[in-house]
Amino acid sequence: MTSLWSVNQRPLLVGELNPYQPAEDEDYALYPYPERSAGGRLCRLVMGLEPHRYIRSYDRANLCSVRWSLSAARLRAVQLSDEHPVVPVALFGSRVCAAFGVPFAPFTVSGRYALLPHPSGLCRIWNEPEAYDRARVTLRVAGVLS
């Protein structure tokens, strides 16, 4: 049976920025190392995956490099939408949702978008009971996590 999503593209995970990532190098967007980084928390705690499976299974992108800019983020969001027109997408954080023009409602699905809090250790929403379980359900409903 053929999936609704493109067989040529993997689900897309979209974060804000990685100040250490060269602008043209998406390999480090939401990268799962070090373990306590935003990408490491996303991979292990939120999605419950081993890093090798996470890297193999998802396309990852940040909207900005070095510093946040809403105007640059909106342009990058349009570009990512054009490059990944039919795959499920996980948007992490209110700023990412704003760049995509989607109201931020954590742990919900809006069209093909799974809306989740930013996976950094600073986001207090992850301290709520069963937040990780709610995130996995959201990702499954959106088709991001199998």
C-alpha positions, 0 to 999 in steps of 0.5 A: 500500500502506498502512503499518502506522503511522498515515498521520496521524502521523509517527514520534516522536523523544523526548529528555530536556529542553531547558532553553531550551524553554518547557514548552508549545512542542514546536517546540524539542524536539530542534531541529536548531539550533545545528548542534552541539546535541543536535538538530543532532547527531541530525539531521545526524550520527546520522540523516544528514538535512538540517534541513528534511527532519528538521523536516518528517518527525518529531514531536519531544518532550522529557520535561521542560523546565528540569530533569530529573524522573523522575516528571514524565518518566514522566507525559509518557511516558504522555501521549506514548504515548497521543498516538502509540499506533501510530507508531514511536518513537526513545528517546534515552538511558537516562533516556528509556528508564527513563521509558518503562519500557524497559531501555536497550540502545543500538542495539536495537529493543524493540517499536516503540521504537528505543533509542539513546544520547543525541545530545549531544556528551557521550555517549561511545558515539557515539565507538565505530566505526560508531556512526552506521551502527548507529544508522541501521540501528536507526532503519530496522529500527524504521520511524523512518528510511526 
